Amino acid sequence: MTSSEHITQTPYKKPPIVEAVLAIHFFESVPVKVIDTFAAKKKRGFPRSEDIIEMTFATNLKDSHKNSSAKVGIKLTSADGSRVIIFKHDQFALIHLAPYTDWDSLYNETRDHWESLTKILKHRNISYFSTRYVNRVDIPVEGDGGIDLQKYFNIGITIPPTAKSLLLEHFTTATTLMAPDGSYRFLIQFSKAPPALIDCMSFSVDIDLITSGAHPKRDGEAWEFVKSLRQAKNDLFEACITEETRKLFE
Amino acid sequence: MSATQIDAGTAAPQTFVIPTPVATRSLGASLLTSEAEKPIRKNSPRIADVTASTAVLSLEESLFDNAANLKIAFAAIAMHLSPDWRRVIFKQLDRLLDSASWEEDSALIAFPPFITFLRFVIYAAPTRFPSLGVSPKGHILAAWLCPPQQIAVEFLEADKAVATFSIQTARSREVIAWRGHVADLKDFIQRNGLGDCVGN
């Protein structure tokens, strides 16, 4: 079965997505005043607002050193904790937490928030878009207390046969892949995660798609471009896992 | 240039930014900018990437934070539970962390015991929902009532729990105490004929 066949099917019964992010990155810094105005507008749906502070430590040999801190953004959380907005001077992101619904919800909600934001943000200075899907795959351990990674993943590490009696404690890999036309890159971070369930091993397949070429400047066309990213991110995830893994999501 | 070569009178201030969340850290950016001519592009932020806070938390804010963090923890494994579990647990968390019914001896719910509770629920797969409470230490309490029998569990951190089982015999009411790993709790419940009480 090809990967494109999978995305046309019914969504997984137990989707492994623990965090889905759609982010807009800015050329120029967004003033804190705009960020605060946006937070005030969203207070009803996102009652919890926390400041994101960046601390700066400056030093030279003449003047000793100076510490300063400045608010650079906000983190807004919905009442049920299923949605989080991270709005910093250089990026705006909507995060969906599990249980994941679908791409359309993430896309439409992000677009709605963006339309609210453009009413108070005079210059629509989008630099690029990114979308990140953090998947956690929980795999029951086999009789010897381990699992065969190749049985579940088409990405990862190879362990020498002589070391297979040892317990796999941790690994992490980071890989970047560029689209043939240069329009986006993937950052794939594959790692062993703390076991979420009893008698299981958990693995994180964290895929971040970052646009890298020019994107349409008009709002409508830009969002159509964002919509087109869905297929690429789905295809890559499906390519990273095997049929055995898919069975775990049913 | 080494440190000893810097002219104290002309050296420009060095600026460091801390902390360095992943969203703005060099991990994503440096990997993505292996070609020198490419502009630095940050990756998408995750919740764990940012440290956010408010200056002083009111009781309402503390309760909201506690509930939100527990709900987020629940969400991370929600795919293994039916939507009914989400609805029932969230409703009970809101009840336990309601400022209107908060009393002096009420306690916030500690995170690790709550994780133990969730891991037990997925492992043991009970089909009956428990009533939840909170111990003075913040441990989550779960009770399955099926008169005249009763199971009461106090979940601890690191997959440990203590439980009491009330069983009605022909002569009297017996109480059995148990302590151990929650993976063994399921077996213990079944060995004592209380499987029906939790629904498995």
Interface residues (C-beta under 8 A of the other chain):
Chain A: K14 P15 P16 V18 E19 V21 L22 A23 H25 P47 R48 S49 E50 D51 I52 I53 E54 M55 T56 F57 A58 T59 N60 L61 K62 D63 G73 I74 K75 T77 D80 G81 S82 V84 I86 K88 D90 Q91 A93 I95 L97 A98 P99 Y100 Y128 S130 T131 R132 V134 R136 D138 A174 T176 R185 L187 A196 L197 I198 D199 D208 I210 S212 F249
Chain B: I6 A8 G9 A11 A12 P13 Q14 T15 F16 V17 I18 P19 A23 T24 L27 G28 L31 L32 S34 K38 R41 K42 N43 S44 P45 R46 I47 D49 V50 T51 A52 S53 T54 E61 F64 D65 A67 A68 N69 K71 I72 A75 A76 I77 A78 M79 H80 P83 R86 F90 R119 F120 I122 Y123 D159 V182 A183
